[in-house]
Amino acid sequence: MNTQLKNYLDLQNKFNRIEQLTNSAWDVHYCYDKIVPTLWGDGFDFDDIVDYMTMQLQLYINKMEKAEEPNLPTLKE
């Protein structure tokens, strides 16, 4: 099997498993519907939005790794 096909299948399996465990597809799209139009309309580009969401996700994961209550983190913490 070629590497690109294997990578695609691995990702597809991972994403399918995540969606089976959670309601993540709906939750993520809801988040995007609430945040992205405002940021995009204010002039932020794709990379800006990805950077922001990546940082928020990293802050959240850091809290979980510290075994703290995973409430909504912000960059101000």
MOPAC internal coordinates of N, CA, C and O (Angstrom, degrees):
PM7 1SCF
backbone

  N    0.0000 0     0.00 0     0.00 0    0    0    0
  C    1.4465 1     0.00 0     0.00 0    1    0    0
  C    1.5293 1   108.28 1     0.00 0    2    1    0
  O    1.2310 1   120.31 1   -43.37 1    3    2    1
  N    1.3204 1   117.01 1   136.63 1    3    2    1
  C    1.4622 1   117.49 1  -179.14 1    5    3    2
  C    1.5231 1   110.80 1   -73.82 1    6    5    3
  O    1.2310 1   121.28 1   -21.45 1    7    6    5
  N    1.3028 1   115.15 1   158.55 1    7    6    5
  C    1.4592 1   121.83 1  -173.10 1    9    7    6
  C    1.5243 1   111.99 1   -63.25 1   10    9    7
  O    1.2310 1   119.74 1   137.86 1   11   10    9
  N    1.3244 1   118.10 1   -42.14 1   11   10    9
  C    1.4611 1   120.63 1  -179.03 1   13   11   10
  C    1.5212 1   111.56 1   -63.50 1   14   13   11
  O    1.2310 1   120.55 1   138.44 1   15   14   13
  N    1.3242 1   116.55 1   -41.56 1   15   14   13
  C    1.4569 1   120.23 1   178.70 1   17   15   14
  C    1.5275 1   110.52 1   -65.68 1   18   17   15
  O    1.2310 1   120.42 1   137.24 1   19   18   17
  N    1.3331 1   116.81 1   -42.76 1   19   18   17
  C    1.4655 1   120.64 1   178.86 1   21   19   18
  C    1.5268 1   110.41 1   -62.06 1   22   21   19
  O    1.2310 1   120.15 1   135.74 1   23   22   21
  N    1.3307 1   117.32 1   -44.26 1   23   22   21
  C    1.4669 1   120.82 1   178.44 1   25   23   22
  C    1.5245 1   111.29 1   -60.81 1   26   25   23
  O    1.2310 1   120.88 1   137.53 1   27   26   25
  N    1.3248 1   115.91 1   -42.47 1   27   26   25
  C    1.4631 1   120.26 1   178.55 1   29   27   26
  C    1.5240 1   110.54 1   -62.12 1   30   29   27
  O    1.2310 1   120.22 1   132.27 1   31   30   29
  N    1.3095 1   117.18 1   -47.73 1   31   30   29
  C    1.4645 1   120.88 1  -179.23 1   33   31   30
  C    1.5214 1   111.75 1   -63.95 1   34   33   31
  O    1.2310 1   120.30 1   140.55 1   35   34   33
  N    1.3289 1   117.02 1   -39.45 1   35   34   33
  C    1.4712 1   120.83 1   176.87 1   37   35   34
  C    1.5275 1   111.10 1   -61.24 1   38   37   35
  O    1.2310 1   120.74 1   134.26 1   39   38   37
  N    1.3403 1   116.20 1   -45.74 1   39   38   37
  C    1.4600 1   119.90 1   178.61 1   41   39   38
  C    1.5213 1   111.07 1   -64.58 1   42   41   39
  O    1.2310 1   120.61 1   136.36 1   43   42   41
  N    1.3075 1   116.43 1   -43.64 1   43   42   41
  C    1.4616 1   120.29 1  -179.78 1   45   43   42
  C    1.5280 1   111.01 1   -61.08 1   46   45   43
  O    1.2310 1   120.08 1   137.70 1   47   46   45
  N    1.3106 1   117.46 1   -42.30 1   47   46   45
  C    1.4693 1   121.22 1   177.41 1   49   47   46
  C    1.5250 1   111.25 1   -63.86 1   50   49   47
  O    1.2310 1   120.69 1   138.34 1   51   50   49
  N    1.3171 1   116.29 1   -41.66 1   51   50   49
  C    1.4652 1   121.02 1   179.23 1   53   51   50
  C    1.5281 1   110.37 1   -63.68 1   54   53   51
  O    1.2310 1   120.30 1   133.54 1   55   54   53
  N    1.3236 1   117.03 1   -46.46 1   55   54   53
  C    1.4584 1   121.29 1  -179.30 1   57   55   54
  C    1.5265 1   110.89 1   -65.21 1   58   57   55
  O    1.2310 1   120.01 1   139.02 1   59   58   57
  N    1.3073 1   117.58 1   -40.98 1   59   58   57
  C    1.4631 1   120.77 1   177.45 1   61   59   58
  C    1.5223 1   111.17 1   -61.12 1   62   61   59
  O    1.2310 1   120.25 1   138.14 1   63   62   61
  N    1.3176 1   117.12 1   -41.86 1   63   62   61
  C    1.4680 1   121.16 1   179.09 1   65   63   62
  C    1.5250 1   111.19 1   -63.77 1   66   65   63
  O    1.2310 1   120.60 1   136.73 1   67   66   65
  N    1.3304 1   116.46 1   -43.27 1   67   66   65
  C    1.4646 1   120.93 1   178.61 1   69   67   66
  C    1.5250 1   109.81 1   -60.20 1   70   69   67
  O    1.2310 1   120.50 1   135.09 1   71   70   69
  N    1.3157 1   116.66 1   -44.91 1   71   70   69
  C    1.4611 1   120.01 1  -178.23 1   73   71   70
  C    1.5234 1   112.27 1   -69.54 1   74   73   71
  O    1.2310 1   119.91 1   152.09 1   75   74   73
  N    1.3186 1   117.77 1   -27.91 1   75   74   73
  C    1.4576 1   120.95 1   176.07 1   77   75   74
  C    1.5296 1   111.10 1   -73.13 1   78   77   75
  O    1.2310 1   120.18 1   147.42 1   79   78   77
  N    1.3343 1   117.26 1   -32.58 1   79   78   77
  C    1.4645 1   121.58 1  -178.92 1   81   79   78
  C    1.5217 1   113.12 1   -78.75 1   82   81   79
  O    1.2310 1   120.67 1   153.22 1   83   82   81
  N    1.3089 1   116.33 1   -26.78 1   83   82   81
  C    1.4622 1   120.86 1  -172.53 1   85   83   82
  C    1.5190 1   110.77 1  -137.08 1   86   85   83
  O    1.2310 1   121.75 1     1.77 1   87   86   85
  N    1.2916 1   114.26 1  -178.23 1   87   86   85
  C    1.4606 1   121.57 1   172.37 1   89   87   86
  C    1.5256 1   107.90 1  -102.19 1   90   89   87
  O    1.2310 1   120.76 1  -144.87 1   91   90   89
  N    1.3108 1   116.14 1    35.13 1   91   90   89
  C    1.4601 1   122.10 1  -168.41 1   93   91   90
  C    1.5183 1   114.21 1   -61.07 1   94   93   91
  O    1.2310 1   119.30 1   143.41 1   95   94   93
  N    1.3068 1   118.94 1   -36.59 1   95   94   93
  C    1.4629 1   119.54 1  -178.27 1   97   95   94
  C    1.5286 1   109.60 1   -60.05 1   98   97   95
  O    1.2310 1   120.09 1   132.49 1   99   98   97
  N    1.3306 1   117.44 1   -47.51 1   99   98   97
  C    1.4591 1   120.59 1   179.46 1  101   99   98
  C    1.5245 1   110.35 1   -66.76 1  102  101   99
  O    1.2310 1   120.20 1   134.47 1  103  102  101
  N    1.3277 1   117.23 1   -45.53 1  103  102  101
  C    1.4631 1   121.48 1  -177.63 1  105  103  102
  C    1.5244 1   111.81 1   -60.30 1  106  105  103
  O    1.2310 1   120.46 1   134.59 1  107  106  105
  N    1.3115 1   116.74 1   -45.41 1  107  106  105
  C    1.4624 1   120.91 1  -178.71 1  109  107  106
  C    1.5300 1   110.35 1   -65.37 1  110  109  107
  O    1.2310 1   120.37 1   135.52 1  111  110  109
  N    1.3162 1   116.90 1   -44.48 1  111  110  109
  C    1.4659 1   119.59 1   179.61 1  113  111  110
  C    1.5291 1   111.30 1   -65.46 1  114  113  111
  O    1.2310 1   120.21 1   143.88 1  115  114  113
  N    1.3204 1   117.20 1   -36.12 1  115  114  113
  C    1.4628 1   120.79 1   175.99 1  117  115  114
  C    1.5338 1   109.81 1   -61.86 1  118  117  115
  O    1.2310 1   120.75 1   134.23 1  119  118  117
  N    1.3213 1   116.17 1   -45.77 1  119  118  117
  C    1.4692 1   121.26 1   177.66 1  121  119  118
  C    1.5255 1   110.33 1   -58.40 1  122  121  119
  O    1.2310 1   120.76 1   131.97 1  123  122  121
  N    1.3190 1   116.16 1   -48.03 1  123  122  121
  C    1.4640 1   120.23 1   179.42 1  125  123  122
  C    1.5305 1   111.00 1   -60.22 1  126  125  123
  O    1.2310 1   120.43 1   136.50 1  127  126  125
  N    1.3383 1   116.79 1   -43.50 1  127  126  125
  C    1.4606 1   120.77 1  -179.40 1  129  127  126
  C    1.5257 1   111.53 1   -60.76 1  130  129  127
  O    1.2310 1   120.36 1   148.15 1  131  130  129
  N    1.3217 1   116.92 1   -31.85 1  131  130  129
  C    1.4603 1   121.21 1  -177.92 1  133  131  130
  C    1.5268 1   113.19 1   -84.14 1  134  133  131
  O    1.2310 1   119.76 1   148.34 1  135  134  133
  N    1.3244 1   118.07 1   -31.66 1  135  134  133
  C    1.4667 1   121.38 1  -171.14 1  137  135  134
  C    1.5259 1   113.42 1  -104.46 1  138  137  135
  O    1.2310 1   120.27 1   131.65 1  139  138  137
  N    1.3027 1   117.09 1   -48.35 1  139  138  137
  C    1.4690 1   121.09 1  -169.97 1  141  139  138
  C    1.5323 1   113.47 1   -61.27 1  142  141  139
  O    1.2310 1   118.46 1   133.92 1  143  142  141
  N    1.3267 1   120.54 1   -46.08 1  143  142  141
  C    1.4685 1   118.00 1  -178.33 1  145  143  142
  C    1.5354 1   113.56 1   -57.81 1  146  145  143
  O    1.2310 1   120.55 1   141.27 1  147  146  145
  N    1.3300 1   116.56 1   -38.73 1  147  146  145
  C    1.4631 1   119.84 1   179.39 1  149  147  146
  C    1.5230 1   111.13 1   -66.58 1  150  149  147
  O    1.2310 1   120.69 1   133.76 1  151  150  149
  N    1.3271 1   116.28 1   -46.24 1  151  150  149
  C    1.4666 1   119.74 1   180.00 1  153  151  150
  C    1.5229 1   110.88 1   -65.07 1  154  153  151
  O    1.2310 1   120.88 1   135.01 1  155  154  153
  N    1.3291 1   115.93 1   -44.99 1  155  154  153
  C    1.4660 1   121.14 1  -179.84 1  157  155  154
  C    1.5295 1   110.48 1   -61.85 1  158  157  155
  O    1.2310 1   120.84 1   136.89 1  159  158  157
  N    1.3185 1   115.99 1   -43.11 1  159  158  157
  C    1.4594 1   120.83 1   179.94 1  161  159  158
  C    1.5184 1   113.22 1   -65.32 1  162  161  159
  O    1.2310 1   120.48 1   154.96 1  163  162  161
  N    1.3257 1   116.69 1   -25.04 1  163  162  161
  C    1.4599 1   121.08 1   179.16 1  165  163  162
  C    1.5259 1   112.13 1   -87.19 1  166  165  163
  O    1.2310 1   120.39 1   178.86 1  167  166  165
  N    1.3330 1   116.85 1    -1.14 1  167  166  165
  C    1.4565 1   120.07 1   174.72 1  169  167  166
  C    1.5138 1   115.51 1   104.28 1  170  169  167
  O    1.2310 1   119.63 1  -178.97 1  171  170  169
  N    1.3248 1   118.32 1     1.03 1  171  170  169
  C    1.4555 1   119.78 1   175.71 1  173  171  170
  C    1.5216 1   108.72 1   -71.35 1  174  173  171
  O    1.2310 1   120.51 1   -38.33 1  175  174  173
  N    1.3229 1   116.63 1   141.67 1  175  174  173
  C    1.4612 1   119.29 1   179.30 1  177  175  174
  C    1.5307 1   110.33 1   -97.78 1  178  177  175
  O    1.2310 1   121.28 1    -1.18 1  179  178  177
  N    1.3112 1   115.16 1   178.82 1  179  178  177
  C    1.4644 1   121.84 1  -176.87 1  181  179  178
  C    1.5241 1   111.57 1   -52.91 1  182  181  179
  O    1.2310 1   120.45 1   130.82 1  183  182  181
  N    1.3316 1   116.75 1   -49.18 1  183  182  181
  C    1.4657 1   120.22 1  -177.62 1  185  183  182
  C    1.5273 1   112.15 1   -62.49 1  186  185  183
  O    1.2310 1   120.28 1   141.50 1  187  186  185
  N    1.3346 1   117.08 1   -38.50 1  187  186  185
  C    1.4687 1   120.59 1   177.48 1  189  187  186
  C    1.5282 1   110.65 1   -60.05 1  190  189  187
  O    1.2310 1   121.19 1   134.21 1  191  190  189
  N    1.3265 1   115.33 1   -45.79 1  191  190  189
  C    1.4590 1   120.41 1  -177.70 1  193  191  190
  C    1.5190 1   110.77 1   -67.49 1  194  193  191
  O    1.2310 1   120.17 1   138.36 1  195  194  193
  N    1.3281 1   117.28 1   -41.64 1  195  194  193
  C    1.4661 1   120.86 1   177.52 1  197  195  194
  C    1.5239 1   110.27 1   -63.25 1  198  197  195
  O    1.2310 1   120.10 1   136.50 1  199  198  197
  N    1.3212 1   117.42 1   -43.50 1  199  198  197
  C    1.4722 1   120.59 1   178.33 1  201  199  198
  C    1.5229 1   111.17 1   -59.06 1  202  201  199
  O    1.2310 1   120.34 1   134.78 1  203  202  201
  N    1.3305 1   116.95 1   -45.22 1  203  202  201
  C    1.4584 1   121.06 1  -179.32 1  205  203  202
  C    1.5326 1   110.93 1   -63.12 1  206  205  203
  O    1.2310 1   120.69 1   131.32 1  207  206  205
  N    1.3235 1   116.28 1   -48.68 1  207  206  205
  C    1.4661 1   119.54 1  -178.04 1  209  207  206
  C    1.5280 1   111.22 1   -66.80 1  210  209  207
  O    1.2310 1   120.17 1   144.79 1  211  210  209
  N    1.3153 1   117.29 1   -35.21 1  211  210  209
  C    1.4606 1   120.72 1   177.16 1  213  211  210
  C    1.5223 1   110.62 1   -64.01 1  214  213  211
  O    1.2310 1   120.49 1   136.77 1  215  214  213
  N    1.3322 1   116.68 1   -43.23 1  215  214  213
  C    1.4650 1   120.62 1   179.54 1  217  215  214
  C    1.5191 1   110.33 1   -64.59 1  218  217  215
  O    1.2310 1   119.79 1   137.76 1  219  218  217
  N    1.3232 1   118.00 1   -42.24 1  219  218  217
  C    1.4584 1   120.62 1   178.37 1  221  219  218
  C    1.5306 1   111.20 1   -62.28 1  222  221  219
  O    1.2310 1   120.60 1   138.59 1  223  222  221
  N    1.3209 1   116.45 1   -41.41 1  223  222  221
  C    1.4613 1   120.51 1   177.80 1  225  223  222
  C    1.5215 1   110.68 1   -63.78 1  226  225  223
  O    1.2310 1   120.10 1   138.25 1  227  226  225
  N    1.3306 1   117.41 1   -41.75 1  227  226  225
  C    1.4620 1   120.88 1   179.08 1  229  227  226
  C    1.5223 1   111.14 1   -63.22 1  230  229  227
  O    1.2310 1   120.18 1   138.43 1  231  230  229
  N    1.3349 1   117.25 1   -41.57 1  231  230  229
  C    1.4578 1   120.50 1   177.55 1  233  231  230
  C    1.5221 1   111.03 1   -62.10 1  234  233  231
  O    1.2310 1   120.53 1   139.08 1  235  234  233
  N    1.3099 1   116.59 1   -40.92 1  235  234  233
  C    1.4599 1   121.14 1   179.57 1  237  235  234
  C    1.5283 1   111.00 1   -64.54 1  238  237  235
  O    1.2310 1   120.59 1   134.51 1  239  238  237
  N    1.3101 1   116.49 1   -45.49 1  239  238  237
  C    1.4620 1   120.93 1   179.63 1  241  239  238
  C    1.5251 1   110.40 1   -64.77 1  242  241  239
  O    1.2310 1   120.02 1   140.23 1  243  242  241
  N    1.3288 1   117.56 1   -39.77 1  243  242  241
  C    1.4652 1   120.66 1   176.85 1  245  243  242
  C    1.5237 1   110.99 1   -58.04 1  246  245  243
  O    1.2310 1   120.41 1   138.03 1  247  246  245
  N    1.3386 1   116.82 1   -41.97 1  247  246  245
  C    1.4712 1   120.10 1   177.82 1  249  247  246
  C    1.5197 1   110.85 1   -63.95 1  250  249  247
  O    1.2310 1   120.31 1   138.11 1  251  250  249
  N    1.3132 1   117.01 1   -41.89 1  251  250  249
  C    1.4648 1   120.09 1  -179.90 1  253  251  250
  C    1.5285 1   110.56 1   -64.04 1  254  253  251
  O    1.2310 1   120.51 1   140.12 1  255  254  253
  N    1.3165 1   116.63 1   -39.88 1  255  254  253
  C    1.4672 1   120.25 1   179.81 1  257  255  254
  C    1.5168 1   111.73 1   -66.16 1  258  257  255
  O    1.2310 1   119.99 1   152.67 1  259  258  257
  N    1.3086 1   117.62 1   -27.33 1  259  258  257
  C    1.4649 1   121.83 1   177.47 1  261  259  258
  C    1.5190 1   111.16 1   -83.50 1  262  261  259
  O    1.2310 1   120.53 1  -178.07 1  263  262  261
  N    1.3207 1   116.60 1     1.93 1  263  262  261
  C    1.4660 1   123.72 1   179.64 1  265  263  262
  C    1.5238 1   111.92 1    61.96 1  266  265  263
  O    1.2310 1   120.89 1  -150.49 1  267  266  265
  N    1.3202 1   115.90 1    29.51 1  267  266  265
  C    1.4514 1   120.55 1   174.74 1  269  267  266
  C    1.5197 1   108.48 1   -87.93 1  270  269  267
  O    1.2310 1   121.05 1   -14.84 1  271  270  269
  N    1.2915 1   115.59 1   165.16 1  271  270  269
  C    1.4527 1   120.70 1   173.89 1  273  271  270
  C    1.5291 1   107.61 1   -62.83 1  274  273  271
  O    1.2310 1   119.88 1   -59.60 1  275  274  273
  N    1.3251 1   117.83 1   120.40 1  275  274  273
  C    1.4716 1   119.37 1  -175.84 1  277  275  274
  C    1.5290 1   112.77 1   -79.11 1  278  277  275
  O    1.2310 1   120.59 1  -110.22 1  279  278  277
  N    1.3359 1   116.48 1    69.78 1  279  278  277
  C    1.4536 1   118.77 1   174.97 1  281  279  278
  C    1.5302 1   108.69 1   -84.03 1  282  281  279
  O    1.2310 1   119.83 1     2.17 1  283  282  281
  N    1.2749 1   117.93 1  -177.83 1  283  282  281
  C    1.4420 1   120.52 1  -172.58 1  285  283  282
  C    1.5311 1   111.30 1   -73.99 1  286  285  283
  O    1.2310 1   119.85 1   -67.54 1  287  286  285
  N    1.3321 1   117.89 1   112.46 1  287  286  285
  C    1.4695 1   120.66 1   178.88 1  289  287  286
  C    1.5295 1   110.22 1   -81.18 1  290  289  287
  O    1.2310 1   121.59 1   -19.96 1  291  290  289
  N    1.3099 1   114.56 1   160.04 1  291  290  289
  C    1.4588 1   119.79 1   173.94 1  293  291  290
  C    1.5187 1   107.51 1  -133.90 1  294  293  291
  O    1.2310 1   121.20 1   -12.49 1  295  294  293
  N    1.3048 1   115.31 1   167.51 1  295  294  293
  C    1.4568 1   119.69 1   178.38 1  297  295  294
  C    1.5195 1   111.73 1   -68.51 1  298  297  295
  O    1.2310 1   119.86 1   164.54 1  299  298  297
  N    1.3220 1   117.86 1   -15.46 1  299  298  297
  C    1.4647 1   122.06 1  -178.43 1  301  299  298
  C    1.5222 1   112.56 1   -78.14 1  302  301  299
  O    1.2310 1   119.71 1   167.26 1  303  302  301
  N    1.3230 1   118.16 1   -12.74 1  303  302  301
  C    1.4737 1   120.77 1  -176.93 1  305  303  302
  C    1.5110 1   111.17 1   -76.52 1  306  305  303
  O    1.2310 1   120.10 1   180.00 1  307  306  305

